[in-house]
Amino acid sequence: MDFGTQGPEAPADLAWLRGVDAYTMGAYPQAEEEFRAAVRIDPGMADGWLGLHALRVDTTTALLRMFRHRERFGEQRARHRRTLNSWYWLGWWVQPVLESPRDLLLAHASHWLDGRHVPELDRALAGLPPVDTDHQVRFLHACRAYLVKDWEQLVRHTDPLIDDAMLGIEAGLFGGMARVRLEMYGQAEPLLSAALMRCRSEQPQRKELRYWLARAHEGTGRSAAALPLYRAVHRVDPAFMDTSARLAAIAEGDGYDDSADLAAITLTGFGQDMLEGPDGMDPLFGIEGRELKLSDPEPPAGPLPSMTDPAGRERSGPPVGPLPAGPTDPVLLEEALAELERMVGLEPVKRQVKALSAQLNMARLRTGQGLPVHSPKRHFVFSGPSGTGKTTVARILGRVFYALGLLGGDHLVEAQRADLV
């Protein structure tokens, strides 16, 4: 075929054909050079950008250029009857082929998940087929529900995808996590367990599945089943979300911690303990975790004793006393923790209070299941210079206790040292 007779686009097409040949033979540096030449001559050649995308060369630019010139997507492949495709991330772990105009629309919409650009994502989703006609479109809508923390919508979008060969594992993770967020622990357990059994990849997907399955087990009062899952997560990523705090809470609740009935909360000056760099939110957005890290204490010096170890239980003695059985108030709890989060700095204190809240809530769940628990710490020492927020944090902690049903009322009496003597 004489490509020189095809008009002004012939040089670009020739470069593209040489690029495809080089790519097919595995001569990737030459393929990159030829595809770059093709788009330099013809910047609107979407299939030239597809070649660079397949080589993983500046994939973001290549994807956006393909989308900009999407009316030409497939032009060279059809004209010269050649095959060329790439792949893209649908959501955060699924890797479909990028070959057809539909694939390009999905890849473009999925691109906006990484940057958390919800308005751009919404515009891209509006250009896709209806959710009821395409599982991959529905999956992207599920990803959007995750981004905006709409857990009920996330459940609705993932339920039809559970049995999908490509999307089922991720749908199970999303659906199970959403149910944990909604405190539907009994429904979350089978979803997460089935997804974990199907998952053949390693980190970070199995890590996430193990974490959320452990959360579901805890929610149904099965701390013994949660413990090995948390340990597995902790081994590969000690700083993952609040795994360390939950391990400590389970250990203490079952008598593996002989600490006294006293907790210390140390506050420094505002601004002295701000975290540097990112805010810890590198969830799906960085593929390493999905949530704000609530706590990252030092890992334990040795392995936690077995839940079935009689020696471990003998050390603890009988539970000191039951938790109060007052009603819980999830809305008030969320408001109290949100007020704490708005305080400037105090990151270690925030992590400690959140971990304590999770620990107390888990103790209540264990009590409801008739499992033994140790009496919660009832004495707290707030130390630090004047003006560092000790009184404010103490008030918030009181509201947390009331929201968890540990106090009979929300009226706190503030007393000075002289009042207690």
N, C-alpha and C positions, 0 to 999 in steps of 0.2 A: 504494500500500500504506500502510495506517495503522499506523505503527510504534508509535503510542501505545497500541494495544490488546494489546501483547505482554507486559505485566506490568512488574515493577520494573526489568528490564534495558533497557527501551525508551530512556531517555535516553542510556545508554552506547552502545547500538546506533546511535542517531541520530548521535551524535558520530562514531562509527566510520565510518558511511556518508559523512558530510560529509568526513571525513579521506581516505577512498578517492577521492572525487570530486576533492578538491583535489590529491591526489597524482597522479592521472591527468592533470590539466590542468597539472601542473608548478607549482602554487602551494604550494611546499614549506613556507614559514612557516605558512600557514594549516593545512596538513595536519598539521604537528607540533602545533599548538595543539589541533586536534580529537582527534588520537590521545592526547595527554596528558589531555585531558578524559575520554576514554573509559576509560582505565585508572585515572584518579582516581576515577571513579564506580564502576568495576568492576575492581578490581586483578587479578582472576583472568582477565581477558579476554586470552587468549594472542594472538588476532589483533590486538588493539590494540597489544601489545608488538611484534608482527611489523611493524606499520606504522612504529613508531619505529625498529626495526632497519633497515627498508628505507630510512629517511631518514638512516641512520648516526648516530642520536642515542643516545649512551650505549649502544653496542651490547652491551657486556658485561652490563650490568644487564638490557637487553631480552632477551638470549639466556637468561640464567639464569631470568628470570621466565617466559618461554615454556616452558622445560623444567619448571619447577616446576608449571605448570598445563598440562602437555602433553596431558592428557585432553580439554582444551577446544580444542586446536590445530586450527583449521579450522572452528570452530563458526560464527562470523559469516559466513565465506565461503560455507559450505554453506547457512546459513539465508537469506542474502540473494542467493545466487548471484552473488557478486562475485569477481573475481580480484585477488589481491594476493600478491606474493612478495618475497623479498630474496635476498641471496647471503652466503656465508660463506667463510672460508679453510679448506680441507681440507688439513691440513699447513701448508706455508708459502707456496706459490705457486699452488696450484690453487684456482679459484673456482667451485664448483658453485652451483646454485640452491637456495635455502631455501624450500620450499613444502609438502612432505609430512611426515607424522610421522617417516618414516625419515630425511629430511633433517635434521630437528631433532635426532634422536639422534646423527647423525654430527657435526653442528655442535657439539653439547654436548661430545662426546668430543674433538673437535679443539681446543676451547677450552682444555683442560688442557695441550695441548702448549706453549702460549705461556708458561705459568707454570712449566713443568718440574715439575708436580705428578704424579709417577708413580703414587702410590696412587689419587688421584682419577681419573687416566686409566685405570687398570686397572679400576676400578669401572664407569666409563662404557663401556669396551670390552666388559665382561662382559654389558652389556645390548644389545649389537648382534648382528645375525645372524652365523652362523659365517663364518669367513674364506673358506671355499671357495665360498660362495654369492654373494658380493658383492665386486667389485673395490675399491670405495671403502673397505669395511671392512678388506680386506687391506692397503690402502695405509696406513690408520691404524695397523695393527699394525706395518707397516714403519717408520713414524715413531717408534713406541715403541722399536723395536729400535735406531734411530739414537740416541735419547735416552740409552739405557742402554749404548750402545757395543757392542752384540751384533752384530758384523759378519757372522758366519755366518748368523744369523737374518735380518739385513737382506738378504743375498743371496737367501735362500730366499723371502722375501716379495715381493721386487721382480721376480724372474725371470718370473712369470706376467703381470706388468703391462707389460712392455716394449712390447708392440704396442697397448696401450690408447690410444685417441685422446686422451683427456683426461689420463691419468696417465703416459703413456709417457715423456715427457721427464724428468719428475722421478724416475720409476723408474730410468731410465738413469743419471741423476746419482747417485742413491743406490747403485744396484748397482755402478756403476763405482768410486765412492769407497770402498765397502766392500771391493772387490777390491784396490784399492791398499793399503788398511789391512792386508789379508791377504797382501800382496806377490804377488798374482796379476795382475801387470802386463799380461801378454799377453792375458788375458781382459778386463781393464778397458778397454784401448784401443778396441776396436770399439764397445763400449757407449757410452763417453763421446763418441767421434767421431760416432756416429749421433745421439745426443741433441743434440749441439751443432749439427749440420746441421738438425735439426728445430726447434730453438729459435728463435722469432721475437722474443722479448722481449729487452730489453737488461738493464741491471744490475738486480739482482745475479746473476740466474740464469746468464747467459752467462759472467760473471766466474768463478763457481764451476765451471762446466763446463770453461772453459779451464784453470783452475788444476789440477783433478784430471786432465785429459787430459795436461797437461804433466808431472805427477807420474808418470803411467803411462808416458809416453815416456821419462822419465829412468830408470824402473825397468827398461826393456828396453834401456837403453844408448843411446837416441836423444836425446842432449842437444841436438843441432842442431834437432830437431823441437820440443823443449820450449821453446827459447829465445824464439821469437816469441810463443808463448802466454803465457809469464811476462811478457814485455814488455807485451803487451796488458793483462794484469791490473794490472801496475804503473802503467800510464798512468792507469787509472781509479781505482785505490786502492793507493797505494804501501805502505800499512800492512797490506794484506790478508795475514793469516797470516804465513808465512815466505817470501813471494815475493821480497823484497829479498835475503834471505840466499841463496836458491837461484840467483838471477841472478848474485850475486857468486861463488858456488861454481862455476857453469858458466864464467863469464868467467875466473876464476883457473885452473881446470882446463885451459882451452884456451889459456893463455898470454897473457891480456889484462891480467894483473896482474904488475907487476915487483917486488912487495914482497919483502923479504928473507925468509930462512927463520927468521923470528922472530915470535912473536905475544905481545902484551901483554894481560894480564887485570888490570884494576884493581879493587880491592875497597875499599869505604868502610865506615864503621861500620854495624852492624846498625840497620835502621830508617831510615837516611838516604836510601835509594834505593827506598823502597816506592812502587809506583804509586798514584796517587790515583784515587778514583772506582772504577768497575767494574773487574773483574779481566781485562778483555779478552775474556771469554767472552760474545760477543754474537752467537752464531752464528745458526743458523737462528732462534734465539730473538729476534733483532732484525732478521733478514732481511739482515744485512750481511756475515755470514761465519759459518763453522761451527766454527771451531777456535780454540784458544788462540793468540794471536799470539805466534809464537816469536821474531820479530825485526822491528824496524822501524828499520834504520839509515837514514842520510841517503840520498836517492836519488842516483844517479851524476850527475856534473856534465854529462855528455853521453851520447849513445846508445852502447851497447856496440857494438864492431866486429862486422861480419858474421862468422859462423862460417866462411864461405867466402872471406874476405878474405885473400889471400896475405900482404899486408903485416902483418896482425895475427899470422899464424902465424910470420913471419920474426922478429918481435920476440922471440918467446918462446924460440927455440932449441929444441933437443931436450929431451925429458923428462929430469929429473935422475936418476931411478931408479925401478924398479917398487915398488909397495907390497908389503909382506910378504903371503904367501899363507896365513896362518893361518886357522883356522876362525872363523866369527862365532858369537856367542852372544846372540840377540835378547833372551832373558829377562834375562841379566845386564845388558845395555845398558839395558833398561827399568828394572831395579832401581836402577842407578846414577843415571839421570836422575831417577827418583822421589825418591831420597835428596837430590839437589840441590834438587829442587822443594820439599822439606819445610823447607829452611833458611829462616830468617827474613830477609826483605828480599832483597838481592843480585839484584834483578830484571835489571839490565843484564848481570850475570855469567851468570845463568841463560840469558838469550837468546843470549849469545855462545857458551856451551858447547853449547847445543842446535844453533845454527847450525853450529858446528864439527863436531859429530857428524854432521849431515846432509851436510856437505861431504865428510867422510872416507868416509862410507858410499857416497856417489855416486862417489867416486874408485875405490872397490873395485868397484862395478858396472861402471864404464868399463873397468877392468883386465880384468874377467871377459869383457867383450865384445871385448877386443883393441884398445881405443881408447887413444890416448895420454893420459897423465896426468902432472901434475907431482908431484914428491915432496912429501908433506905436510910442514907445518911440524913440526919436531922439537924446537924450543926455545921455552919459554914463560917469560915473566917475570911473576910474581905480585907486585903491589905494593900497599901499603896499610898502615895502622897496625896495631899488634899487636892481636890478638883479633878481627880482621875475617873470619876463616875462610879465610885463604890456604892453609894446610896441608890443611884439609878439602877445599877445592875441588880442590887438586892431586891428592889421593888419589882423589877421584871421577873426575877426568879420566884418571888412570891406569887405572881400572877401565873407563872408556869405551873407551880405546885397546885394552885387552885384549879387551873384548867385540866390538870391530870387527875383531879379528884382527891388529892392528898390533903387538902385543907377543906374545912367545913364551910368557909366563907371567904369572900374576897376583901374583907376589911383587915388591913394590916396596921398594927400598932407600932409606931416607931419610938424607940426609947434611947436615951443617951446613957452613957456609962453610969452617971449618978443615979439614974432611975433604977438601975439594976443592983445597986449596992444596998 
